[in-house]
């Protein structure tokens, strides 16, 4: 099931730097981001092989996950928290605030055949 990962911070009088080095359970092969719109649901799939980590860099959104055994929703509203989404997690992203930016780190390159569109 999906779960949060804390992103370490390095803070000083110049601001805050967040670094992802060893926190991810996979090597990143693809990075993309979504400019979400309010009242729009995105996603609606799971994957055969790709795991993902989602970080809302600006604004907020809700990610709902179902691993076939249980359902849970996660609010992403802080860039210090990343959400690990396992390949088996059917997921949707919704409730985007105005100007929300959702960063996605994926364990595989894009492959349209990796998507499973039928829900549990």
C-alpha positions as CSV (number, residue, x, y, z in Angstrom):
1,X,0.0,0.0,0.0
2,X,1.1,3.6,-0.6
3,X,2.9,5.3,2.2
4,X,4.7,8.6,2.9
5,X,8.5,9.1,2.7
6,X,10.1,12.0,4.5
7,X,12.5,14.1,2.4
8,X,15.4,15.3,4.5
9,X,16.0,19.1,4.8
10,X,19.1,21.1,5.1
11,X,18.2,24.6,6.6
12,X,20.2,27.7,7.2
13,X,19.6,31.5,7.0
14,X,19.5,31.2,3.2
15,X,16.5,28.9,3.2
16,X,15.9,25.2,2.9
17,X,17.3,22.6,0.6
18,X,15.5,19.2,0.3
19,X,17.5,16.3,-1.2
20,X,16.4,12.9,-2.3
21,X,19.4,10.5,-2.4
22,X,18.8,7.2,-0.7
23,X,15.2,7.6,0.4
24,X,13.6,6.0,-2.7
25,X,13.2,2.2,-3.0
26,X,14.1,2.3,-6.7
27,X,16.3,4.0,-9.3
28,X,14.5,6.9,-11.0
29,X,14.1,6.4,-14.8
30,X,11.5,9.0,-15.6
31,X,10.5,12.4,-14.1
32,X,7.5,14.4,-15.0
33,X,5.1,16.9,-13.4
34,X,1.4,17.6,-13.6
35,X,-0.2,21.1,-13.4
36,X,-3.5,19.9,-11.9
37,X,-6.8,21.6,-12.4
38,X,-9.5,21.8,-9.7
39,X,-12.5,19.5,-10.1
40,X,-10.5,17.1,-12.4
41,X,-9.5,13.5,-11.6
42,X,-6.3,12.3,-13.1
43,X,-4.7,8.8,-13.1
44,X,-7.3,6.0,-12.7
45,X,-4.9,3.2,-13.3
46,X,-2.2,1.0,-11.8
47,X,1.0,-0.4,-13.3
48,X,2.5,-3.8,-14.2
49,X,6.1,-2.8,-13.4
50,X,6.4,0.9,-12.6
51,X,6.5,2.2,-9.0
52,X,6.2,5.9,-8.4
53,X,6.9,8.6,-5.9
54,X,4.7,11.7,-5.9
55,X,5.6,15.1,-4.4
56,X,3.3,18.1,-4.5
57,X,5.8,20.9,-5.0
58,X,3.2,23.7,-4.9
59,X,-0.4,23.7,-3.7
60,X,-2.1,20.5,-2.7
61,X,-3.9,17.5,-4.0
62,X,-5.3,14.2,-2.8
63,X,-4.1,10.8,-4.0
64,X,-6.5,7.9,-3.5
65,X,-5.0,4.4,-3.6
66,X,-6.5,0.9,-3.6
67,X,-4.2,-2.1,-3.5
68,X,-7.0,-4.7,-3.9
69,X,-7.1,-5.2,-0.1
70,X,-7.8,-1.8,1.1
71,X,-8.4,1.9,0.2
72,X,-6.6,5.0,1.6
73,X,-6.5,8.6,0.6
74,X,-3.4,10.8,1.2
75,X,-3.3,14.6,1.2
76,X,-0.2,16.0,-0.4
77,X,0.3,19.6,0.7
78,X,3.9,19.7,1.9
79,X,6.9,19.2,-0.4
80,X,8.8,17.6,2.6
81,X,6.5,14.5,2.2
82,X,6.7,12.2,-0.7
83,X,4.1,9.5,-1.4
84,X,5.4,6.1,-2.5
85,X,2.8,4.5,-4.9
86,X,3.4,0.8,-5.5
87,X,2.8,-0.7,-9.0
88,X,-0.2,-2.6,-7.5
89,X,-1.9,0.6,-6.2
90,X,-4.8,1.7,-8.3
91,X,-4.5,5.4,-7.9
92,X,-6.3,8.7,-8.8
93,X,-5.2,12.2,-8.1
94,X,-7.9,14.8,-7.5
95,X,-8.7,17.9,-5.4
96,X,-5.9,20.0,-7.0
97,X,-5.7,23.5,-5.6
98,X,-5.2,26.4,-8.1
99,X,-1.6,26.3,-9.3
100,X,-0.8,22.9,-7.8
101,X,2.2,21.2,-9.3
102,X,2.6,17.4,-8.7
103,X,6.1,15.9,-9.4
104,X,6.3,12.2,-10.3
105,X,9.4,10.1,-10.1
106,X,9.0,6.7,-11.8
107,X,11.0,3.5,-11.7
108,X,10.5,2.8,-15.5
109,X,10.5,4.7,-18.7
110,X,7.0,5.3,-20.3
111,X,5.4,2.2,-21.8
112,X,1.7,2.4,-22.6
113,X,1.5,-1.4,-22.1
114,X,2.5,-1.0,-18.4
115,X,-0.9,0.6,-17.6
116,X,-3.8,-1.4,-16.2
117,X,-7.0,0.6,-16.6
118,X,-9.4,-1.8,-14.9
119,X,-9.9,-1.1,-11.2
120,X,-10.0,-3.8,-8.6
